Amino acid sequence: MDKLKVAIIQSNLIWENSSGNLDLFNIHLKKISQADIVVLPEMFNTGFTQNVAEMAQPINGPVVSWMKKRALENNYALLGSLIIKEDEKYFNRFIMAFPCTDIKWYDKRHLFRMGGEHENFTSGTKQQIFSYIGWRIKPLICYDLRFPVWSRNKNNYDLLVYVSNWPQPRREVWITLLKARAIENQCYVIGVNRVGTDGMGIEYSGDSMVIGPKGEVLCELPKGQEGIGEVTLSLSELEAFRTKFPVFADADTFTISGVED
């Protein structure tokens, strides 16, 4: 499929209230006219809490089941992260729920030590590429944005998706790095962030956006406001740009230690 219809949801989150947040996103999702993928923020059902013992879900729990149900009934893929408990460990896990009710996931590699995330979560060890209707999608989470080697495109993906709870004081960093990741990787980039104030008193400005491979902003949502952004991406236009300006042909090769195949 050449065209990919994208919807991004920039929302406030109710602190540590999973059922309340699912009700909130049920309302948001009804406002989307048509989409192939819909992207929610990081930890969309709880906010960026470190209360992992109480807030964690199993992979077959009610939140993932909700994602599967929404994806199936609306015929789109639904993306977002939540706290998953597995083998007595906790992961900040990016879930992609497909309309066939299958799921794939990625566990956050870079844990935000300034917020104590590294003390409560287990770091992921695998990179992932999700294939969907002819598109290759790489999932990443928030703090991963600061580490360009981890996101480096080896000409093996077309769309980079960041879900986030990125605080307002560092909004210029968020905007700048999203554009940088698009330019250096010659790909589309989606960045979805929350708004409002969380239970720790941290404020979020949103600044959710979709960026093209030349760093151009294709869709953005207003600072500090809830909203839905919709845009259609073209795979043929991306491939034409890569052919005309083949940066990958001169890229350096490298390996990353501590990564599983």
C-alpha positions as CSV (number, residue, x, y, z in Angstrom):
1,M,0.0,0.0,0.0
2,D,1.5,3.3,-1.1
3,K,-0.6,5.6,1.2
4,L,-0.6,5.3,4.9
5,K,-3.3,7.2,6.8
6,V,-2.0,8.2,10.2
7,A,-3.9,9.6,13.2
8,I,-2.1,10.8,16.3
9,I,-3.9,11.5,19.6
10,Q,-2.5,14.2,22.0
11,S,-4.3,13.8,25.3
12,N,-4.1,14.6,29.0
13,L,-3.8,11.4,31.1
14,I,-5.5,10.6,34.4
15,W,-2.8,9.7,36.9
16,E,-2.7,6.0,37.7
17,N,-6.3,5.4,36.5
18,S,-6.3,2.8,33.8
19,S,-10.0,2.4,33.4
20,G,-10.5,6.2,33.4
21,N,-7.9,6.6,30.6
22,L,-9.4,3.9,28.5
23,D,-12.8,5.6,28.8
24,L,-11.0,8.9,27.7
25,F,-9.4,7.3,24.7
26,N,-12.7,5.6,23.7
27,I,-14.0,9.2,23.3
28,H,-10.9,10.3,21.3
29,L,-11.0,7.3,19.0
30,K,-14.6,8.0,18.0
31,K,-13.5,11.3,16.5
32,I,-11.2,9.6,14.0
33,S,-12.8,9.4,10.6
34,Q,-10.5,6.9,8.9
35,A,-7.0,5.6,9.6
36,D,-4.5,2.8,9.0
37,I,-2.6,3.4,12.2
38,V,-3.5,5.4,15.3
39,V,-0.8,6.4,17.8
40,L,-1.3,7.0,21.6
41,P,1.2,8.4,24.0
42,E,3.7,6.5,26.2
43,M,2.1,4.8,29.2
44,F,-1.3,6.0,27.9
45,N,-3.3,4.2,30.6
46,T,-1.4,5.4,33.7
47,G,0.9,8.4,33.0
48,F,4.7,8.1,33.5
49,T,4.4,6.4,37.0
50,Q,7.1,4.4,38.7
51,N,4.4,2.6,40.8
52,V,5.0,-0.5,38.8
53,A,3.7,-3.1,41.2
54,E,0.2,-1.7,41.2
55,M,0.0,-0.3,37.7
56,A,1.5,-3.2,35.7
57,Q,-0.6,-5.4,33.4
58,P,0.1,-8.9,32.0
59,I,0.5,-9.1,28.3
60,N,-2.9,-10.8,28.1
61,G,-4.5,-8.3,30.5
62,P,-7.4,-5.9,30.0
63,V,-5.5,-3.0,28.4
64,V,-3.9,-5.1,25.7
65,S,-7.3,-6.7,25.2
66,W,-8.8,-3.3,24.8
67,M,-6.2,-2.4,22.2
68,K,-7.0,-5.5,20.2
69,K,-10.7,-4.9,20.4
70,R,-10.4,-1.2,19.2
71,A,-8.1,-2.3,16.4
72,L,-10.4,-5.0,15.2
73,E,-13.6,-3.0,15.3
74,N,-12.1,0.0,13.6
75,N,-9.8,-1.9,11.1
76,Y,-6.6,0.0,12.0
77,A,-3.4,-0.7,13.9
78,L,-3.3,0.8,17.4
79,L,0.0,1.8,18.9
80,G,1.0,2.9,22.4
81,S,3.0,1.9,25.5
82,L,2.1,0.6,28.9
83,I,3.7,-1.2,31.9
84,I,3.9,-4.9,31.4
85,K,4.9,-7.5,34.0
86,E,6.6,-10.6,32.7
87,D,8.7,-13.2,34.7
88,E,8.7,-10.9,37.7
89,K,10.2,-8.1,35.6
90,Y,8.6,-4.8,34.5
91,F,8.9,-3.4,31.0
92,N,7.8,-0.1,29.4
93,R,6.4,-2.0,26.4
94,F,5.4,-0.5,23.1
95,I,2.4,-2.5,21.8
96,M,1.2,-2.5,18.2
97,A,-2.2,-4.1,18.0
98,F,-3.1,-5.2,14.5
99,P,-6.7,-5.3,13.2
100,C,-6.4,-9.1,12.9
101,T,-6.0,-9.0,16.8
102,D,-2.3,-10.0,16.6
103,I,0.2,-8.0,18.6
104,K,3.9,-7.2,18.4
105,W,5.9,-5.3,20.9
106,Y,9.2,-3.5,21.7
107,D,10.6,-3.0,25.2
108,K,12.1,0.4,25.9
109,R,15.9,0.2,25.6
110,H,16.9,3.5,27.3
111,L,15.4,4.0,30.7
112,F,15.1,7.5,32.0
113,R,17.4,7.4,35.0
114,M,16.6,11.1,36.0
115,G,13.1,9.9,36.7
116,G,14.1,6.6,38.4
117,E,12.9,4.5,35.5
118,H,16.1,2.4,35.5
119,E,15.4,1.4,39.1
120,N,12.0,0.0,38.4
121,F,12.0,-1.3,34.9
122,T,14.1,-3.8,32.9
123,S,15.8,-2.5,29.8
124,G,14.9,-4.0,26.4
125,T,17.6,-5.8,24.4
126,K,16.0,-6.2,21.0
127,Q,15.4,-3.8,18.1
128,Q,12.1,-4.3,16.3
129,I,10.7,-3.6,12.9
130,F,6.9,-4.1,12.4
131,S,5.7,-4.8,8.9
132,Y,2.2,-3.6,8.1
133,I,0.4,-3.1,4.8
134,G,3.7,-2.7,2.9
135,W,5.3,-0.3,5.5
136,R,8.2,-1.0,7.7
137,I,7.7,0.6,11.1
138,K,10.3,1.0,13.8
139,P,8.9,1.6,17.4
140,L,10.7,3.6,20.0
141,I,9.8,5.2,23.3
142,C,10.5,8.7,24.7
143,Y,14.2,8.8,26.1
144,D,15.2,6.5,23.2
145,L,15.0,9.7,21.1
146,R,18.3,11.0,22.5
147,F,20.3,8.0,21.2
148,P,20.7,8.2,17.4
149,V,22.7,5.0,17.1
150,W,19.8,3.0,18.4
151,S,17.4,4.5,15.8
152,R,19.9,4.4,12.9
153,N,18.2,3.4,9.7
154,K,20.1,0.6,7.8
155,N,17.6,1.1,5.0
156,N,15.4,-1.4,6.8
157,Y,12.4,0.9,7.8
158,D,10.3,3.6,6.4
159,L,8.6,5.1,9.5
160,L,10.0,5.8,13.0
161,V,7.4,6.1,15.8
162,Y,8.1,7.7,19.2
163,V,5.5,7.5,21.9
164,S,6.4,9.8,24.9
165,N,5.7,11.6,28.1
166,W,8.3,14.4,27.4
167,P,8.2,17.3,29.9
168,Q,7.5,20.8,28.8
169,P,10.9,22.3,29.9
170,R,12.6,20.2,27.3
171,R,10.1,20.8,24.5
172,E,12.7,22.4,22.1
173,V,14.9,19.3,22.5
174,W,11.9,17.1,21.6
175,I,11.1,19.1,18.5
176,T,14.7,19.4,17.3
177,L,15.5,15.7,17.8
178,L,12.4,14.5,16.1
179,K,13.4,16.5,13.0
180,A,17.0,15.3,13.2
181,R,15.9,11.7,13.4
182,A,13.8,12.2,10.2
183,I,16.6,13.9,8.3
184,E,19.5,11.5,9.3
185,N,17.4,8.4,8.7
186,Q,15.6,9.6,5.5
187,C,12.3,8.4,6.9
188,Y,8.9,9.7,8.2
189,V,8.9,10.3,12.0
190,I,5.8,10.3,14.3
191,G,6.2,11.8,17.8
192,V,3.2,11.5,20.1
193,N,3.4,13.2,23.5
194,R,0.9,13.9,26.2
195,V,-0.4,17.2,27.6
196,G,-1.4,18.3,31.1
197,T,0.2,17.8,34.5
198,D,0.9,14.4,36.0
199,G,0.7,13.2,39.6
200,M,4.3,14.3,40.2
201,G,3.5,17.9,39.2
202,I,5.4,17.6,35.9
203,E,3.9,19.6,33.0
204,Y,3.7,18.4,29.4
205,S,3.3,20.5,26.3
206,G,2.4,17.9,23.8
207,D,4.0,19.2,20.5
208,S,3.0,15.9,18.8
209,M,3.8,15.9,15.2
210,V,4.5,14.0,12.0
211,I,7.7,14.9,10.1
212,G,8.8,14.1,6.5
213,P,12.2,12.8,5.5
214,K,13.5,16.3,4.7
215,G,12.6,17.5,8.2
216,E,9.4,19.2,7.1
217,V,6.5,19.2,9.6
218,L,3.5,17.5,7.9
219,C,1.2,17.6,10.8
220,E,1.4,19.1,14.3
221,L,-0.9,19.7,17.2
222,P,-1.1,22.9,19.3
223,K,1.1,23.2,22.4
224,G,-0.7,22.3,25.6
225,Q,-4.0,21.3,23.9
226,E,-5.7,18.0,23.5
227,G,-6.4,17.1,19.9
228,I,-6.2,14.7,17.0
229,G,-4.0,15.1,14.0
230,E,-4.5,13.2,10.7
231,V,-2.2,13.0,7.7
232,T,-1.5,10.7,4.8
233,L,2.0,9.5,4.1
234,S,3.3,8.3,0.7
235,L,5.8,5.4,0.4
236,S,6.5,6.1,-3.3
237,E,7.4,9.7,-2.5
238,L,9.8,8.5,0.2
239,E,11.4,5.9,-2.1
240,A,11.8,8.5,-4.8
241,F,13.6,10.9,-2.5
242,R,15.9,8.1,-1.3
243,T,16.7,7.2,-4.9
244,K,17.4,10.8,-5.9
245,F,19.5,11.5,-2.7
246,P,21.0,8.1,-1.7
247,V,22.6,8.9,1.6
248,F,22.5,5.2,2.6
249,A,25.1,4.4,-0.1
250,D,27.7,6.3,2.0
251,A,26.6,5.3,5.5
252,D,29.0,3.8,8.0
253,T,28.6,0.2,9.1
254,F,28.5,-0.6,12.9
255,T,27.3,-3.1,15.5
256,I,25.6,-2.4,18.8
257,S,26.8,-4.4,21.8
258,G,24.3,-6.1,24.1
259,V,21.6,-6.5,21.5
260,E,19.9,-9.9,20.8
261,D,19.0,-11.0,17.3
